[in-house]
Amino acid sequence: MRETWVVGAASNRFGKMAESGREAAATVALRAIESAGLEPRDIGMTFVSNAFGIAERQAHLGPLLNTALGIPEVPSATIESACSSSSAALHEAYVHVAGGFLDAALVVGVEKLSHLDTLTATSYFAIGADYPFEARNGATFPGLYATIASAYRQKYGTRPEELGAVAVKNHANGARNPHAHFQKEITMDMYLRSPVIASPLRLFDCCPFSDGAAAIVVAARERRPSPVGEPLVIRASVRTGSIADMHDRPGLTGLPASRLAAERAFRQAGLSPKEIQFLEVHDCFTIAEIAALEDLGFYPPGTAGRATREGETQRDGRLPVNPSGGLKAKGHPVSATGASQVVEIFEQFNGLAGGRQVPHAEVALAHNVGATGGSCSVHIFGRR
């Protein structure tokens, strides 16, 4: 396996896009390629994620993207894995480059849903779960993650302020991120006064529907000996799965796929959680961040919420978590989320993160989940 790098990355601002998904995808793809010091003709294959292309009545986005880039003859593959789609695409790009099948690959994730009414958009999201057994019987994603939060609270006695600490922290980080959907801080009082969406989850526990696009360029070290910026060395790239239906799982206080992915990723990288300087984790709801920190091995079960409230996961804390603002504040344009986590790490390693910069970071981890954990990807990145 060849040493494989992320050599370029770009994102637009998440929120509500005026342009179409295909236009946004082409724009961030060109910016990512340019940031790598490459030309579109250097790309051997594109891996495109657009889970809800049906929202724009457009499937088969890869050839359209390649045509816009001026490389229509280059093959493309559409990768769909719900909210973990573009991190799954990154894994495919890594396998192809590390295995010697390609010298450089482009990964693009994009989603546009803002032109839809709330009911239609929510219905599209629901098909990421088991539609006949969950969605058709009234289980929404806020409801499913509220079930996790309720089980967690019952077992560990979690206080509302512990969930609130996640939201307050991530909004503070998002306020410093020009890519973020929400660039406004909130207070604990604002969190506690926000309406209940699905008990015990409140409005500020939930990530927004977002439009957005993000792209990354993956290349073999031997083909990019002198990259333009500081590359991300891909130390581990792991995908796992789990029982899709929550009602069939042995427990509800975490995600089995996250635990397994972390175990395999640390083994592949030859590292332990103690050697990670900061993380981007999948916080579609505040309880998801708390569970992820425990599933990934950074905190014992039942302790991550208290650690968050005590400030350990803030930008200047012992273990910065989601300096981008996470899905909670940066936003969640489904298929772009996994790639955007890597954009954040690329910007951090290249000193481009401005007021949210994590100092002296040498090793970082990205964790991305599909739906309620039926799919999971964990990537670990280091410096040269």
N, C-alpha and C positions, 0 to 999 in steps of 0.2 A: 504494500500500500504506500503510495506516494504522500509526502507531507502536503497537506492541502490547506489553502488560506482563503479567507474572505478578504478581497483586495479592494472592494468598492461597495458603497451603500448609499441609499438615498430614500427619503420619505417626503410626502407632502404633508400639509397640515390636516389632521383628522378633524372631522366635523361634518359639514354639509358642502359637497362639491357642486360647482356649477357645471363643470365638464362631465362627460361620460366616463364610465369606468375604463374603457379602452384608451381614451385620450389621457387619462391620469396615469394609467399603466405605462404608456409609451413615454410620458414625460419623466417619470421617476426612473424608468429603465435607462434612458439616455443619460440622466444625471449620474446614476450609479456607475455606468460604463465609463463616463468621463472621469469620475472620481478615482477610478482604477487606472487611469492613464491608458485605456484601451480604446479600440474602435469596435463598432458593432460587428464588423467582419471577423473579429477575434473570437466571437462567441460560437461555440460548437453546438450548443443546444440550449433551449429555454424550457424552464419548468414553471408553469403558470398556474396560479390558484385563484379561482373565482367561484366560490361555492354557490352563490346566489345570482349567477348570470341570468337566470330566468327573470329576475327583477327588471332587467333591461332587454329581455327577449333576445339574449345573445349567449350562445354557447360557443365552444371551439375557439376560444379567444387567442390561443397561441399563434396560429398563422396570421391573424390580424395584427397582433403585436409585432411579429417578425417582419411583416410587410411594412409597417410603420417605421421600423428600425432600418429598413433597407436590406434585410437579409431574408427574403421570403423562402429561399431554398433551405434554410436551417430548420432542422426538425424541432418540434415542440411536444410537450406532454402536459396534459391538464391533470393536476393533482388535487384531489378533494379529500379532506379529512376533517370536516366541520371547522371548528375554530382553530384547529392545529394544522390547517391546510398548508400554509407556506413554510412552516417548520418541517412538515413532511416533505415538501418540495426541496428544501435545503438538504435534507437527508439524501434524497435521490441524487441531487447535484453532487454532494460529497462522495457518494458511492461511485458515481461515474468518473469523477476527476481522480479520486484516490486510487481507483482501480485501473486507471490508464486508458479509459475509453474516450475521455475528453480532456483537453488541456484547460478549457475555460467554459463555464456555464453561467447562465443568468437565471436568477430566481425572482419572480414577481408575484406579489399578492395584491389583489384589488377587490374592492366591494363598493357598491353604491346602492343604498336603500332609502335615502332621505326623501325621494320623490313619492314613496309609498305612504299610505295611511298606516297608523299604528297597528291596527288589527291585521292588515296584510303582512306587514313586516314581522310582527310577532308570529304569525302563522308560518312564515318561511323559516324563522329561527327554530320553531318547534319540530321541523322535520329532521333536525339533527339528533333528536331523541328517538325513542321507539314510538312511532306515531300511533299504531293500533293500541298499544298497552299503556302508554303514558300520555302523549299529547291529546289523543281523542277522548281520553277520560278526564281531561281538564288540567293535566300537569304541565305548567309552564316552567321555563327555566328558573325564574325567581322562586317558584314553588318548590322545584327540585332542590335547589341550593338552600332554600329555607329548611327543607327536611334535613339536609346535612347539618345546618346550623343548629337546629333543634336537638338532633342526636348528640352533637358535640357539646351543647350547653347542658344537656341532661347528664352526660358522662363526666364533664370536667367543671361544670359550674361557671361557664364563661359569662362575664359581665358585659352589658351593652357597651360600656366605655372601651372595652378591648377591641370590639369590632369597629367602634368609632375611631380608635387610634389609627387603624389602617386607613380609613377614609381621609382623616385629617392630614396624615403624612403624605399620602399619594396626591391629594389636591395641592399641598404645598410644593411638591416636586413638579407637578404638572404646570403650576403657575410659572415655572422657570424653563418650560420646554416649548419652543416655538412650534413644534409639531403637534402639540396637545389640543384635544377637543375642548377641554375645560382648563382655562388658564386663570383660575380664581381660587384662592384659598378659602377654606371653611374653618369654623371653630367647632369645638366639641358641643357647645350649646346648640349651634345650628344643626349638627348631626342628630342630637337627641330630640330636637323639636321637629325633625322632618317626618313626614307621614309614613306609616307602615305600609309596605308593599306586599309582603308575604311574611307573616310573623315567624321569626323575630327580625327579619330584614327590613330596613327602612329605605327610603329613597336614596340616601347617600351611601348605602351599602351596595348599590347596583351600578354596573357600568352602563354607559349609554349605547344606543345604536349610533354608529358612526359610518360615514363614508371615508374612504382613504385608500392610499396605495403606497407600497414600499417595495424596494428592490435591492438585491445584493448580488455581487459578482463573486463567483468561486473559481479559483485557479490553482494549478499545481505550482509549488514553489520553484521547481526547476524551470518553469516557463516565465516566472516573474521574479527573477533574482533581486531586482531593484525596484520594488513597488513604489508608487507615488507617495502613499501614506503608510502609516503603521498597520500592517495586516493583522487580522485575527487568525492565529494558528488554530485550526479545528482539532482540539485534543480528544474530543469524543463526540459522536453523533449516534444517538440511540432512539429507537422508536419501540413502543410497547402498546399493548392493548389490554382490555379488561372486559368483564361481563358488562354489556351495554346497559341493561336494565338495573336500576338501583334496587328494585325489590328482590332481585335474585342474588345480591351480594351478601357476603357474610357479615359485613359491618358498614356503617354509614358515616364514620367520623373522619374519613380520609379517602383517598383514591388509590386503589391497588396498582393501577398503571403507573402512577407517579413514583410509588415506592420501588417498583421493579425497574423503571427507567433510570432512576437515580443510582441504584445499586450497580447496574450494568455500565452506566456512564462513568462513574468513579473508577470502576475496575478497568475500563478501557483506557481512561486517561492516566491511570496510575496515581490518582490523587484521592484525597479525603475531603469532607466538607470543611475542615479547618483551613484548607488552603485556598478557599474561594474568597475573593475580596468583596464582590458584590453580585447581586442576582437580579434578573428580570423574571418574575414568576407570573403565572396566569391567575390574575385576581379579578375575574369576571364579577365576583361578589367578594366582599371583605372576608367572609369565612373561607373562601378559596385560597386567599393568601396565607391565612393562618394554618390551614390544613397542609398547604404545599410546603411550608417551612418545616413542618414535622415529617411529612411524607418523604421529603428529600434528605432528611437526616441532620438538619441544622439545629433542631430543638427536640427534646423529648416530648412525647404526646401530652397535650394539655397545658403546655408552657409558652407557646409562641405568642399567644394573645397578651399575656402579661409582659413578655419581653418587648413586644411592640409598644405597649402603653408606657413602658419605662424608657423608651427612646432608643433601644438597641438597633432598630432597623431604619432609623433616619439616615439622611445623607452623611451626617457626621458621626453616626453611631458605630457600634462594633461591627455590624453586618448590614451595610446599606442594601435595602430591598426596593426595587422598582424606582430608581432615581428618575426614570422617564415620566413617572406619574402612573405607570401601569395601565391596564385596561380601564381601571376605575376613573382616571382623570385624563390620561392620554387619549383614551377612546378605544373602541373595539370594532373596527371594520373587518369582522370575521376573518376573511382569507388573508388580510394584510397584517394581522396581529403578530404572527410568528416572525415574519421578516422584519417587522418594526422593532421587535426586541433586539434583533441582531444589529439593526441600524443604531440603536442606542448604545450598544456595547462598542461598535465601531467608532462612534463619535466620542465615547469616553476614552478609548485607547488613543485616539488622535487629538485629545485635548480640545474637542469642539463642543463640549457640553455646557459651556458657560457657567451660569450660576448653579447648575445641578452637578457640576463636575465632582467625581469621586477621586480623591488624590491617590496617586501611586498604585493604581490597580494593575495587577499583573495577570490575574486569572478571574474569569467571570463565567457565570452559568445562566443559561436561558431555559425556561421551562414553559411548555405550551401544551394546553389540554384541548381535546375535542369533545364538545358537549359536556357530559358529566363524568368524563374520564374513560369513555370507550376507547379513545386514542390518546396517546401522550408522546411528546418528544422532549428529550433533554439533550442540549448541546453544551459543551464546555470549551471555552476559548482561552488561549494564552498568548503572550507576546513571543516574538522570535527569541 
